[in-house]
Amino acid sequence: MFYARQNKTNFIIMPDWKMVDFSNWEEKYNRDQVDRRLHFARFCWVHRNDMTPTKGVTWGERFEEMEGISLNDYARERMKERNQKGKK
């Protein structure tokens, strides 16, 4: 957002600076990582039997390489969490 400030003969466009709170950056980073993993898992699940373009492995194997957990185990874990939320 920008606002105009009058300077004798013309207007100068100045940015509307806002203070950013970095006190909870670690919490936000962790949430972002959980979201990143979830979206990557969704992509890999749809393409789990397709080969990756450069690594020569399937997307399911690539997920395991990058995340340290197999795609099936991650899916099973997420389903348990989802079912527990539904029961509450």
C-alpha positions as CSV (number, residue, x, y, z in Angstrom):
1,M,0.0,0.0,0.0
2,F,1.3,3.4,-0.9
3,Y,0.3,6.9,0.1
4,A,1.1,10.3,-1.3
5,R,2.9,12.9,0.7
6,Q,3.0,16.5,-0.6
7,N,6.5,18.0,-1.0
8,K,6.2,21.7,-1.8
9,T,5.5,21.4,-5.5
10,N,4.7,17.7,-6.1
11,F,3.6,14.5,-4.5
12,I,6.0,11.8,-3.5
13,I,4.8,8.2,-3.4
14,M,5.9,6.6,-0.1
15,P,5.5,3.0,0.9
16,D,3.1,2.3,3.8
17,W,5.6,0.5,6.1
18,K,4.2,-1.8,8.7
19,M,6.0,-3.3,11.7
20,V,6.4,-7.1,11.3
21,D,6.3,-9.3,14.4
22,F,9.0,-11.9,14.2
23,S,8.5,-13.2,17.8
24,N,6.7,-16.3,16.6
25,W,8.8,-17.1,13.5
26,E,9.7,-20.6,14.7
27,E,6.0,-21.6,15.2
28,K,5.1,-20.2,11.8
29,Y,8.1,-22.0,10.2
30,N,7.0,-25.3,11.7
31,R,3.4,-24.9,10.5
32,D,4.7,-24.1,7.0
33,Q,6.8,-27.2,7.0
34,V,3.8,-29.3,8.0
35,D,1.8,-27.7,5.2
36,R,4.7,-28.2,2.7
37,R,5.0,-31.9,3.6
38,L,1.2,-32.4,3.2
39,H,1.1,-30.7,-0.2
40,F,4.1,-32.6,-1.4
41,A,2.5,-35.9,-0.1
42,R,-0.7,-35.1,-2.0
43,F,1.3,-34.6,-5.2
44,C,3.3,-37.7,-4.7
45,W,0.2,-39.8,-3.9
46,V,-1.4,-38.9,-7.2
47,H,1.9,-39.6,-9.1
48,R,3.2,-42.3,-6.8
49,N,3.9,-44.9,-9.6
50,D,5.2,-42.3,-12.1
51,M,8.9,-41.8,-12.5
52,T,10.5,-38.5,-11.4
53,P,12.0,-36.6,-14.2
54,T,15.6,-36.5,-13.0
55,K,16.2,-39.0,-10.2
56,G,14.9,-42.2,-12.0
57,V,12.8,-43.3,-9.0
58,T,9.0,-43.2,-8.5
59,W,7.4,-40.2,-6.7
60,G,6.6,-42.5,-3.7
61,E,10.3,-43.4,-3.4
62,R,11.3,-39.7,-3.8
63,F,8.9,-38.8,-1.0
64,E,10.6,-41.3,1.3
65,E,14.1,-40.0,0.3
66,M,13.2,-36.4,1.1
67,E,10.9,-36.7,4.1
68,G,12.4,-39.8,5.8
69,I,9.0,-41.6,6.0
70,S,7.4,-43.8,3.4
71,L,4.4,-42.3,1.6
72,N,2.1,-45.1,2.7
73,D,3.1,-44.7,6.3
74,Y,2.6,-40.9,6.1
75,A,-0.9,-41.5,4.5
76,R,-1.8,-44.0,7.2
77,E,-0.6,-41.5,9.9
78,R,-2.7,-38.7,8.4
79,M,-5.8,-40.9,8.2
80,K,-5.5,-41.8,11.9
81,E,-5.3,-38.1,12.7
82,R,-8.2,-37.3,10.5
83,N,-10.3,-40.1,12.0
84,Q,-9.5,-38.9,15.6
85,K,-10.5,-35.4,14.8
86,G,-13.8,-36.6,13.3
87,K,-14.7,-38.6,16.5
88,K,-14.3,-35.6,18.8
